[in-house]
């Protein structure tokens, strides 16, 4: 009788064991699938973070080229442009006899005329830059404006004639007002409407970087040169 009962329960026991093994295998498969889902989720989050940064800053290849151009050409201008009024004042102080607040009248007149003429010149460049951008397009106008600026630095290197120095100065000073229309059209044509505000903000920050870095670098270099060589040995700037 007991043997018959044992034989009767044997298939039931084997069935329970099979069910237990199946449940264990199913549980392992569920855990493996959950781990795969977690890894895939982390990878998606990483890719989303990387891809969302250019989207957040409204960056694309064209805008990036414009930002790099603004940085380097603006830095070249800011290395000397803020010190030009001081240079004009120093060159004309000895010629003037009347003093206003310890500064000669000739120096004040020279600095005032420089500021007036520079703003008039930049106003004309804004108009010219807009016209050239409309005709040549963003890329063509950016190349032309960059070549004009580089030619200004080349004139400084190859000649010391006063007339050529003035022309070179105008070519270099014309970069910023000429390039402003390019930045506007680039943002308007390559950036979506929802990201245009961020794109303009980023370009405004990029314009400030040369004004922050350039004068500081130039001031340190000029102060070190004056201390090392002496004011008398440096000659005219």
C-alpha positions as CSV (number, residue, x, y, z in Angstrom):
1,X,0.0,0.0,0.0
2,X,2.8,2.4,0.9
3,X,4.6,1.5,-2.2
4,X,1.6,2.3,-4.3
5,X,1.3,5.7,-2.5
6,X,5.0,6.5,-3.1
7,X,4.6,5.6,-6.8
8,X,1.5,7.9,-6.9
9,X,3.3,10.9,-5.4
10,X,6.5,10.5,-7.5
11,X,5.0,12.1,-10.7
12,X,3.5,14.9,-8.5
13,X,6.9,15.6,-7.0
14,X,8.6,15.7,-10.4
15,X,6.0,18.0,-11.7
16,X,6.6,20.4,-8.7
17,X,10.3,20.3,-9.3
18,X,9.9,21.1,-12.9
19,X,7.6,23.9,-12.1
20,X,10.2,25.3,-9.6
21,X,12.9,25.1,-12.2
22,X,10.7,26.9,-14.7
23,X,9.9,29.6,-12.2
24,X,13.6,30.1,-11.4
25,X,14.5,30.3,-15.0
26,X,11.7,32.7,-15.7
27,X,12.9,34.8,-12.7
28,X,16.4,34.9,-14.0
29,X,15.2,36.0,-17.5
30,X,13.1,38.8,-15.9
31,X,16.1,40.0,-13.9
32,X,18.3,39.9,-17.0
33,X,15.7,41.8,-19.0
34,X,15.4,44.4,-16.2
35,X,19.2,44.8,-16.2
36,X,19.2,45.3,-19.9
37,X,16.5,47.9,-19.7
38,X,18.4,49.8,-17.0
39,X,21.6,49.8,-19.1
40,X,19.7,51.0,-22.2
41,X,18.0,53.7,-20.1
42,X,21.4,54.9,-18.9
43,X,22.8,55.0,-22.4
44,X,19.8,56.9,-23.6
45,X,20.2,59.4,-20.8
46,X,23.8,59.9,-21.7
47,X,23.1,60.4,-25.4
48,X,20.3,62.8,-24.5
49,X,22.6,64.9,-22.3
50,X,25.3,65.1,-25.0
51,X,22.8,66.0,-27.7
52,X,20.8,68.4,-25.6
53,X,23.8,70.7,-24.8
54,X,24.2,72.0,-28.4
55,X,20.4,72.2,-28.6
56,X,20.2,74.1,-25.4
57,X,22.9,76.6,-26.5
58,X,21.4,76.8,-30.0
59,X,24.7,75.7,-31.6
60,X,25.2,74.4,-35.1
61,X,28.2,74.3,-37.5
62,X,27.5,77.7,-39.1
63,X,26.9,79.4,-35.7
64,X,30.0,77.8,-34.3
65,X,32.1,79.2,-37.2
66,X,30.7,82.7,-36.6
67,X,31.4,82.5,-32.8
68,X,35.0,81.4,-33.4
69,X,35.5,84.3,-35.9
70,X,34.1,86.7,-33.4
71,X,36.4,85.5,-30.7
72,X,39.7,85.6,-32.5
73,X,39.2,88.8,-34.6
74,X,37.6,90.5,-31.6
75,X,40.6,89.5,-29.4
76,X,43.0,90.9,-32.0
77,X,41.2,94.3,-31.9
78,X,40.9,94.4,-28.1
79,X,44.7,93.9,-27.7
80,X,45.3,97.5,-28.8
81,X,42.1,99.4,-29.4
82,X,41.3,100.3,-25.7
83,X,44.8,101.9,-25.4
84,X,44.6,104.1,-28.5
85,X,43.0,107.0,-26.7
86,X,45.8,106.9,-24.1
87,X,48.3,106.8,-26.9
88,X,46.8,109.8,-28.6
89,X,46.7,111.7,-25.3
90,X,50.3,110.9,-24.6
91,X,51.4,112.0,-28.1
92,X,49.5,115.3,-28.0
93,X,50.1,116.3,-24.4
94,X,53.5,117.8,-25.1
95,X,52.1,119.9,-28.0
96,X,49.4,121.5,-26.0
97,X,50.0,124.4,-23.6
98,X,46.5,124.8,-22.1
99,X,45.6,122.2,-19.5
100,X,42.1,121.1,-18.6
101,X,42.2,119.0,-15.4
102,X,45.9,118.3,-16.0
103,X,45.4,117.2,-19.6
104,X,46.3,119.3,-22.6
105,X,43.5,120.7,-24.8
106,X,45.1,119.1,-27.8
107,X,45.0,115.7,-26.2
108,X,41.3,116.1,-25.3
109,X,40.5,117.2,-28.8
110,X,42.4,114.3,-30.3
111,X,40.6,111.7,-28.2
112,X,37.2,113.3,-28.8
113,X,37.8,113.4,-32.6
114,X,38.9,109.8,-32.5
115,X,35.8,108.7,-30.7
116,X,33.6,110.7,-33.1
117,X,35.2,109.5,-36.3
118,X,35.3,105.9,-35.1
119,X,31.5,105.9,-34.4
120,X,30.8,107.5,-37.8
121,X,33.0,104.9,-39.5
122,X,31.3,102.0,-37.7
123,X,27.9,103.4,-38.6
124,X,28.9,103.3,-42.3
125,X,30.2,99.8,-41.8
126,X,26.9,98.6,-40.4
127,X,25.2,99.7,-43.6
128,X,27.9,98.3,-45.9
129,X,28.0,95.0,-44.0
130,X,24.3,94.6,-44.4
131,X,24.4,95.2,-48.1
132,X,27.3,92.8,-48.6
133,X,25.7,90.1,-46.5
134,X,22.5,90.4,-48.6
135,X,24.5,90.0,-51.9
136,X,27.2,87.5,-50.9
137,X,25.4,85.5,-48.3
138,X,26.6,84.6,-44.8
139,X,29.6,82.5,-45.7
140,X,30.8,84.7,-48.5
141,X,30.5,87.9,-46.5
142,X,32.2,86.3,-43.5
143,X,35.2,85.3,-45.7
144,X,35.4,88.8,-47.2
145,X,35.3,90.5,-43.8
146,X,37.9,88.2,-42.4
147,X,40.2,88.8,-45.3
148,X,39.8,92.6,-44.9
149,X,40.8,92.3,-41.2
150,X,43.8,90.0,-41.9
151,X,45.0,92.5,-44.6
152,X,44.9,95.2,-42.0
153,X,47.3,93.3,-39.8
154,X,49.4,92.5,-42.8
155,X,49.8,96.2,-43.6
156,X,51.0,96.9,-40.0
157,X,53.7,94.3,-40.5
158,X,55.0,95.3,-43.9
159,X,54.9,99.1,-43.6
160,X,55.3,101.9,-41.0
161,X,54.0,104.7,-43.2
162,X,51.4,106.8,-41.4
163,X,48.9,106.7,-44.3
164,X,49.0,102.9,-44.4
165,X,48.8,102.7,-40.7
166,X,45.5,104.6,-40.8
167,X,44.2,102.3,-43.5
168,X,45.2,99.2,-41.6
169,X,43.5,100.6,-38.5
170,X,40.3,101.2,-40.4
171,X,40.3,97.7,-41.8
172,X,40.8,96.2,-38.4
173,X,38.2,98.4,-36.7
174,X,35.7,97.5,-39.4
175,X,35.5,93.9,-38.4
176,X,32.9,94.2,-35.7
177,X,30.3,96.5,-37.4
178,X,30.7,94.6,-40.7
179,X,30.1,91.2,-39.0
180,X,27.1,92.2,-37.0
181,X,24.6,91.7,-39.9
182,X,26.2,88.3,-40.6
183,X,25.4,87.1,-37.1
184,X,21.8,88.2,-37.3
185,X,21.2,86.5,-40.6
186,X,23.0,83.4,-39.5
187,X,20.9,83.0,-36.4
188,X,17.7,83.9,-38.3
189,X,18.3,81.3,-41.1
190,X,19.9,78.4,-39.2
191,X,18.4,78.5,-35.8
192,X,14.8,77.7,-34.9
193,X,12.6,80.4,-33.7
194,X,12.4,79.0,-30.2
195,X,16.2,78.9,-29.9
196,X,17.0,82.3,-31.4
197,X,16.9,84.1,-28.1
198,X,19.6,81.7,-26.7
199,X,21.7,82.1,-29.9
200,X,21.7,85.9,-29.7
201,X,22.5,85.7,-25.9
202,X,25.5,83.3,-26.6
203,X,26.8,85.6,-29.4
204,X,26.5,88.6,-27.1
205,X,28.6,86.8,-24.5
206,X,31.1,85.8,-27.1
207,X,31.5,89.4,-28.1
208,X,32.3,90.3,-24.5
209,X,35.0,87.7,-24.0
210,X,37.6,89.5,-26.2
211,X,36.8,92.7,-24.3
212,X,37.5,90.9,-21.0
213,X,40.6,89.0,-22.1
214,X,42.3,91.3,-24.6
215,X,42.8,94.5,-22.6
216,X,44.0,92.4,-19.6
217,X,46.6,90.6,-21.7
218,X,47.8,93.8,-23.4
219,X,48.0,95.7,-20.2
220,X,50.2,93.0,-18.6
221,X,52.4,92.8,-21.7
222,X,52.8,96.6,-22.0
223,X,53.5,97.0,-18.2
224,X,56.1,94.3,-18.4
225,X,57.7,95.8,-21.4
226,X,57.8,99.2,-19.8
227,X,59.4,97.8,-16.7
228,X,61.9,95.7,-18.5
229,X,63.0,98.2,-21.2
230,X,62.1,101.4,-19.5
231,X,59.9,104.2,-20.9
232,X,62.8,105.9,-22.6
233,X,64.0,102.8,-24.4
234,X,60.6,101.8,-25.7
235,X,60.3,104.7,-28.1
236,X,57.1,105.7,-29.7
237,X,54.3,103.1,-29.5
